Amino acid sequence: MSVAEAPGSPVATLTGAVVLVGGFPLLSGVDLTLAGGTVNVVTGANGAGKTSLLRLLGGLVALSRGEGRVCGVDLARGERLELRRRVGWLGHEGSFYDDLSAAENLTFAARALARPVTGVAEVLERVHLSARADTAAKRLSAGQRRRLGLAWLLLRRPQLWLLDEPYASLDVGGRSFFDGLVLDVAAAGATVVVSAHDTLGVSSASARTIRMAGGRVVEDGS
C-alpha cells in the first residue's frame, strides 16, 4: 500500500537542504517541491548531486541542515528507516539473492516486509520476465535484473519512485518499455524521480527536467 499525503499536498518538499559527508557537501542547499503524479528527470554531470538528491529523498543519507518532508516524514527528525519503508528505490545494483529465482526473490522480499505475497506472476509478466520466473537471479542479464527491480517496485506500489540511472544496461527496446512503464505509474498517481546524464528517453515525454550542478538545483523546468 502506498502512503498518501493529504489531497493537494506535495509528495516531497526540500528547503535549503544540505547533506554533509565527512564535512564535504554532497548537497549544498536544495530547494525542491515534487507534486503527485509527476515524472521528474534530474540531470547533470558526474558529481552534480543527482544520486545524493535521490538518496536523501529515499532516506539513505541524513539531512544535515535545512528542512525536508517526504511522504509525510520529517527529514529533520531523522526518521530515515520509516521513510525507506514508504518509498521505492532502484539503484545501479538490485538487492537480490543470486541463488533464488526471479519469482522467489520477489516472494522473499514481500514476506520480509510483511506484505501479502500476491501478484508476483502478474508483475513479472508486466516487465516481460515471465519466461525467466524460475531462473536464478545470477543467471539474469544486467538488463533483466534491472527489470526485476522494476517488478519489485510494481509489487510494492510506493507513492514515490526513485530511479538512479535506470537506463543503464537497457537496449533501445528496454528504454522504450521503461518510458511507457514510468508514464503509466505516474498516470496512476505515483511520483517518479529519475536521475540521468542526458535528457533523452522519458524526459522527452512531458516530464519535468531538473538540472543540478555543485549540489544545487540550477535549472528547473517545472
Protein Blocks (a to p, Z undefined) as FASTA:
>chain_A
ZZdddehiafbdcehiacdeehiafbgciaddddehiacddeddehilpmmmmmmmnopa
ccfbdcddeehiafknopmmlmmmmpccddfbdcddfkbcfklmmmmmmmmnopacehkl
mmmmmnopmmmmmgcfklpcfklmmmmmmmmmmmnopabdcdehklgopafklmmmmmmm
mmmmmmnopacddddfblghjllnopacdddeehiafbdcZZ
